[in-house]
Amino acid sequence: MAEPRVARVTEIIAGSPKGFEEAIKVGFARATKTLRGITGMRVDEMRVAVENSKIIEYRVRLEIIFVLET
């Protein structure tokens, strides 16, 4: 039987001028620098920043799920 575990969810916002996929990768890469035990991630929201009728940045709000250490 598996050991019981407790997870936590933290939210981050990341952006990239290249696209949503790149923004997700940027957010995940940053999360791995300070969070250990990441088990999943959920893209909660996708937005764009617009300037002069052009998309200048793709933004994502991510929920990062990680297991708390014992």
C-alpha positions as CSV (number, residue, x, y, z in Angstrom):
1,M,0.0,0.0,0.0
2,A,1.3,3.5,-0.9
3,E,2.3,5.9,1.9
4,P,-0.1,8.7,2.6
5,R,1.1,12.1,1.2
6,V,0.0,15.7,1.2
7,A,0.3,18.0,-1.7
8,R,0.2,21.8,-2.0
9,V,-0.8,24.0,-4.9
10,T,0.8,27.3,-5.6
11,E,-0.1,29.7,-8.4
12,I,2.3,31.5,-10.7
13,I,1.9,33.7,-13.8
14,A,4.4,33.5,-16.7
15,G,4.7,35.2,-20.0
16,S,6.4,35.0,-23.3
17,P,6.4,37.0,-26.6
18,K,6.6,33.7,-28.5
19,G,3.3,31.9,-27.5
20,F,1.3,30.1,-24.9
21,E,3.4,26.9,-25.1
22,E,6.6,28.9,-24.4
23,A,4.9,30.8,-21.5
24,I,4.1,27.4,-19.9
25,K,7.7,26.2,-20.3
26,V,9.0,29.5,-18.8
27,G,6.7,29.1,-15.8
28,F,7.5,25.5,-15.3
29,A,11.3,26.1,-15.6
30,R,11.1,28.9,-13.0
31,A,8.9,26.7,-10.6
32,T,11.5,23.9,-10.7
33,K,14.2,26.3,-9.4
34,T,12.4,26.7,-6.0
35,L,9.9,23.9,-5.6
36,R,10.8,20.2,-5.1
37,G,8.5,17.3,-5.7
38,I,6.4,18.7,-8.5
39,T,3.8,16.1,-9.5
40,G,1.6,18.1,-11.9
41,M,0.6,21.4,-13.3
42,R,-2.7,22.9,-14.5
43,V,-3.1,25.8,-16.9
44,D,-5.8,27.9,-15.3
45,E,-6.0,30.8,-17.6
46,M,-4.5,32.1,-20.9
47,R,-4.4,35.8,-21.8
48,V,-2.6,38.1,-24.2
49,A,-1.2,41.6,-23.8
50,V,-2.0,43.8,-26.7
51,E,-0.3,47.0,-27.7
52,N,-1.0,49.1,-30.9
53,S,-3.4,46.4,-32.1
54,K,-0.8,43.7,-31.9
55,I,-0.2,40.8,-29.4
56,I,3.0,41.6,-27.6
57,E,2.9,38.9,-24.9
58,Y,1.2,35.6,-24.2
59,R,0.5,35.0,-20.5
60,V,-0.6,31.9,-18.5
61,R,-1.7,31.4,-15.0
62,L,-0.5,28.0,-13.7
63,E,-1.3,25.9,-10.7
64,I,1.8,24.0,-9.7
65,I,1.1,20.9,-7.6
66,F,3.9,19.5,-5.4
67,V,4.2,17.0,-2.6
68,L,5.1,18.3,0.8
69,E,8.2,16.8,2.3
70,T,7.9,14.9,5.5
